[in-house]
């Protein structure tokens, strides 16, 4: 029987990671996206426990002290973290888990889950990335420049990942992501138990 797999999904801001993940989950079976804890304020339309677990900075610090996170990081002025217990429960139930985290978190996860499979989403070009960040129409030029600098810094860590998907054509990138998830269940280590039953 296939073992559940922990996937890491990272990308610079503006690469389309969140849109790809939402589209993937529309028809995905046997896979769940981990819900992170955060200290940032809850936005209109967000549901606690579904989009994030919204906690105070004090509660977040207490969870760090209890070693409750697989990974945690400060992004801009807020803290984000992934619950160790919640992820392990999902994996133990046979569900694949996707962590939507940055390169810093990915490094922390790999230390605990050495067989985690990592995927990095990149834009087709730096110009396309700038256009995507600017077209949102909700950020000042200063914030856009800050996000561009952070995105370029994130891009420099692409070689730490197992798979690179270029999000130029959305549907193709989505199919590539689906292929990665499917292919991981066809590896020798995953199929060993199944093959042994037909010998």
Secondary structure, DSSP 8 states (H G I E B T S, - for coil): -----EEEEEE-TTS-HHHHHHHHHHS--SEEE---EE-S---TT--BTTTBEE--HHHHHHHHHTT-EEEEEEETTEEEEEEHHHHHHHHHTT-EEEEE--HHHHHHHHHH-TT-EEEEEEES-HHHHHHHHHHT--S-HHHHHHHHHHHHHHHTTGGGSSEEEEESSHHHHHHHHHHHHHHHTTSHHHHHHHHHTT-
